[in-house]
């Protein structure tokens, strides 16, 4: 069964491309920040005895989680909702053509 046949493209609003672009930037930031090793490959400043190299990467664990969650919420807001078959709110009679 084709997905195109199940979705009425005339009634589904288009995705908000601006919000999707912001989500993409949020997902790219941690990759760029951690791939650019020369920006944080130093000992100073230390934090509680940990060199910058260590605590900077550990900080990105939390920043990456926040960026991923924010991107997820933006994508949910940017894309129109399409009810899934078998979930509440989906009319099975429409699927069977009745």
GUSE-962962 format. One record per residue: x, y, z of N, C-alpha, C, O in turn; residue in one letter. Coordinates in steps of 0.02 Angstrom, whole numbers, padded with zeros to 5 digits, always signed. Each point is the difference from the previous one (the first is absolute). Example, Ala and Ser with C-alpha at 12.3 -4.5 7.8 and 13.67 -1.06 7.14 Angstrom:
<gudos>
+00660-00284+00390-00045+00059+00000+00045+00060+00000+00052-00001+00033A
-00070+00054-00069+00042+00059+00003-00039+00055+00037+00025+00055+00008S
</gudos>
This chain:
<gudos>
+00042-00059+00000-00042+00059+00000+00045+00062+00000+00048+00004+00039X
-00062+00043-00080+00040+00060-00007-00019+00052+00053-00058+00010+00016X
+00109+00023+00011-00012+00053+00048-00035+00059-00034-00043+00032+00031X
+00061-00018-00093-00031+00055-00036-00075-00009-00007-00037+00049-00001X
+00014-00111-00003-00071-00013-00007-00036+00011+00066-00059+00017+00001X
+00094-00028+00056-00031+00006+00065-00006+00073+00024-00042+00015+00042X
+00084+00029-00068+00002+00070+00024-00029+00045-00053+00020-00001-00058X
-00068+00041+00079-00029+00050-00046+00045+00061+00002-00004+00040+00046X
+00046-00032-00097+00049+00054+00000-00032+00069-00008+00032+00051+00012X
-00095-00050-00033-00034+00065-00007-00023+00027+00067-00009+00061+00007X
-00001-00104+00042-00025+00023+00065+00055+00005+00053-00012+00028+00054X
+00072-00053-00068+00055+00003+00048+00039+00064-00013+00026+00009-00055X
-00021+00035+00105+00038+00062-00012+00074-00014-00008+00026-00049+00026X
+00009+00092-00063+00072-00010-00010+00039+00011+00065-00024+00034+00046X
+00082-00064-00042+00043+00008+00059+00029+00070+00002+00011+00031-00052X
+00001-00006+00112+00031+00065+00009+00075-00009-00008+00034-00025+00045X
-00008+00045-00103+00071-00012-00016+00047+00042+00043+00058-00020+00011X
-00080+00077+00013+00041+00040+00044+00015-00035+00066+00057+00000+00024X
-00109-00031+00005+00010-00037+00062+00043-00062-00011+00040-00019+00044X
-00048-00013-00101+00041-00059-00015+00073+00020-00009+00045-00038+00019X
-00032+00097-00047+00069+00023-00009+00031+00015+00068+00059-00015+00012X
-00097+00045+00033+00026+00013+00068+00016-00065+00035+00051-00006+00034X
-00094-00044-00042+00012-00066+00030+00064-00031-00028+00039-00030+00037X
-00028+00038-00101+00061-00027-00031+00063+00034+00028+00050-00033+00012X
-00054+00098-00002+00057+00037+00029+00013-00024+00071+00058-00009+00020X
-00111-00001+00019+00008-00024+00069+00032-00069+00002+00039-00014+00046X
-00054-00028-00095+00031-00066-00001+00071+00002-00026+00041-00043+00018X
-00024+00092-00059+00068+00006-00028+00049+00031+00050+00060-00014-00003X
-00085+00058+00047+00045+00035+00046+00044-00046+00042+00061+00011+00002X
-00088-00062+00031+00044-00043+00040+00053-00037-00042+00057-00008+00021X
-00076-00013-00081+00048-00034-00043+00057+00046-00020+00058-00021+00001X
-00075+00082-00018+00052+00048-00020+00044+00018+00059+00061+00002-00005X
-00093+00012+00062+00038+00021+00059+00049-00054+00024+00055+00016+00021X
-00076-00079-00025+00044-00053+00024+00049-00025-00054+00051-00029+00017X
-00067+00039-00080+00047-00019-00053+00058+00049-00007+00053-00017-00026X
-00063+00078+00049+00051+00052-00003+00044-00005+00063-00004+00042+00044X
+00045-00093-00042+00039-00017+00059+00049+00055+00019+00012+00012+00059X
+00017+00021-00107+00050+00052+00015-00029+00057+00041+00038+00038+00031X
-00104-00030-00030-00030+00054+00039-00002-00016+00075-00007+00046+00041X
+00014-00109-00023-00004-00017+00071+00057-00047+00023-00004-00028+00055X
+00055+00018-00095+00054-00045+00020+00053+00038+00040+00056+00010-00023X
-00075+00009+00083+00046+00035+00045-00018-00018+00072-00054-00027+00014X
+00099+00042+00031-00010-00017+00070-00037+00055+00038-00042-00016+00043X
+00056+00078-00057-00030+00055+00037-00061+00028-00036+00000+00000-00062X
-00050+00022+00095-00010+00005+00072-00023-00066+00030-00038-00037-00032X
+00060+00023+00091-00022-00059+00036-00063+00014+00039-00013+00057+00021X
-00027-00108-00012-00062+00005+00039+00000-00058+00050-00005-00058-00020X
+00009+00075+00085+00003-00050+00053+00056-00051-00012-00008-00060+00016X
+00064+00083-00042+00058-00044-00012-00002-00037-00067+00049-00034-00017X
-00103+00040-00020-00004-00033-00065+00024+00048-00054-00018+00059-00001X
+00060-00084-00046+00023+00044-00054-00059+00018-00047-00049-00036-00004X
+00057+00091-00030-00051+00025-00046-00022-00053-00049-00059-00007-00014X
+00107-00031-00013-00014-00052-00050-00053-00049+00025-00044-00021-00038X
+00048+00003+00102-00048-00048+00029-00067+00031+00014-00052-00025-00023X
+00050+00080+00060-00065+00027+00020-00038+00032-00058-00061+00003+00002X
+00097+00020-00052-00034+00027-00059-00041-00054-00035-00057+00010-00018X
+00089-00069+00009-00036-00055-00033-00058-00025+00044-00053-00017-00026X
+00063+00015+00091-00053-00021+00045-00059+00049-00001-00058-00020+00004X
+00073+00084-00009-00052+00051-00005-00043-00012-00062-00061+00011+00001X
+00092-00034-00056-00037-00012-00061-00048-00059+00005-00046-00005-00040X
+00055-00038+00089-00049-00054+00010-00068+00031+00015-00051-00020-00028X
+00051+00069+00073-00063+00032+00019-00024+00048-00055-00060+00003-00014X
+00106+00034-00016-00020+00046-00054-00029-00038-00060-00048+00022-00031X
+00078-00079+00015-00025-00040-00056-00069-00028+00015-00044-00002-00044X
+00033-00020+00106-00066-00024+00019-00053+00055-00006-00054-00012-00026X
+00071+00071+00049-00047+00057-00005-00013+00018-00073-00057+00014-00019X
+00110-00013-00022-00009+00018-00071-00041-00053-00036-00042+00018-00042X
+00052-00082+00057-00038-00053-00032-00073+00003+00019-00044-00007-00042X
+00030+00018+00106-00070+00005+00023-00034+00061-00032-00058-00005-00022X
+00093+00061+00020-00028+00060-00031-00014-00011-00074-00052+00021-00025X
+00099-00053-00009-00010-00015-00071-00060-00046-00011-00039+00009-00046X
+00032-00058+00090-00057-00046-00003-00066+00038+00006-00046-00010-00039X
+00042+00055+00089-00061+00039+00010-00014+00045-00060-00057+00009-00019X
+00110+00020-00010-00009+00044-00059-00026-00040-00060-00043+00024-00037X
+00069-00084+00028-00023-00042-00056-00073-00019+00010-00039+00000-00048X
+00020-00017+00110-00071-00015+00013-00045+00059-00016-00055-00008-00027X
+00079+00068+00043-00039+00060-00014-00001+00017-00074-00050+00026-00025X
+00105-00041-00010+00006+00020-00070-00039-00046-00047-00023+00022-00053X
+00016-00085+00072-00033-00048-00044-00073-00007+00019-00018+00002+00059X
-00025-00010-00108-00071-00010+00015-00010-00070+00030+00038-00046-00015X
-00089+00041+00056-00015-00064+00031-00040-00044-00048-00049+00022-00030X
+00072-00084+00023-00037-00048-00040-00016-00059+00045+00045-00034+00025X
-00108+00021-00013-00018-00057+00043+00026-00066-00029-00004-00011-00060X
+00030-00031+00103+00026-00065-00020-00055-00052+00004-00042+00003+00045X
+00041-00051-00092-00050-00054+00004+00008-00038+00065+00056-00017+00021X
-00112+00002+00012+00001-00038+00061+00006+00042+00063-00004-00027+00055X
+00013+00093-00062+00005+00044+00058-00065+00038+00009-00038+00008-00047X
+00026+00015+00108-00061+00039+00011-00002+00061-00046+00051+00034-00010X
-00108-00019-00016-00007+00057-00045+00003-00019-00073-00014+00041-00043X
+00032-00104+00029+00002-00023-00070-00063-00039-00013-00017-00046+00037X
-00018+00064-00091-00063-00033-00018+00016-00058-00046+00020+00011-00057X
-00028-00072+00081+00016-00059-00041-00047-00008-00059+00017-00034-00049X
-00076+00065+00051-00046-00004-00057+00028+00037-00060-00013-00020-00057X
+00052+00073+00068+00029+00036-00056+00051-00044-00035+00006+00003-00062X
+00031-00044+00099+00051-00042-00028-00031-00054-00044+00027-00018-00052X
-00084-00008+00073-00033-00053-00037-00046+00026-00056-00029-00040-00036X
+00023+00104+00030-00041+00029-00053-00073-00001+00014-00040+00006-00046X
+00020-00013+00109-00072-00002+00016-00024+00068+00021-00059+00008+00016X
</gudos>
